[in-house]
Amino acid sequence: MSSVKAKSATQCHVVAMPNPGRGHINPMMNLCKTLASKNSNILVTFVVTEEWLGFIGSDPKPDNIRFGTIPNVIPSELVRAADIYAFAEAVRTKLEAPFVRLLDRLEPPVTVIMADTFLSWAVGVGNRRKIPVASFWPMASSMFTIIQHVDLLVKNGHFPADSGDKYKSFYSEFL
């Protein structure tokens, strides 16, 4: 009986890493709030940039959700639309290192990483650390289908070649 009590007191530590955009952060936070409300033994560390903490840090959340921050190594949310491709490249190449440094500082040890599907580097981080990674897709399944078939859309002239090529390279890690 004592092993059952010890096991139930064990805390599951979920590190949630959304893609840094409102359409990704809000759905993942909603999922984390639901998850945390179901079991008080689940601790969620919700990772955002320092800029995003300023945007959402005062929003209400359960006590078993805390924020973990990484430096603002990507263009500001306030100007990212000016060059979405450069923003996406920065997310793809500049977030991993500060995320790994944050993982090194977290207590209790991380049980699982829940990462936005757009952050494909998170799978490699989890694999290297032997931490399971759950991929979270916050958008409609129709958007996933479009991304998976963008080559056909370009081939059949549904995208102009120049924007289709940009779109294809933007989502190349999913193709």
Secondary structure, DSSP 8 states (H G I E B T S, - for coil): -HHHHHHHH--EEEEEE--SSHHHHHHHHHHHHHHHHH-TTEEEEEEEEHHHHHHHTTS---TTEEEEEE---S--TTTGGGGHHHHHHHHHHHSHHHHHHHHHH-SS---EEEEETT-THHHHHHHHHT--EEEE--S-HHHHHHHHTHHHHHHTTSS-HHHHHHHHHHTGGG-
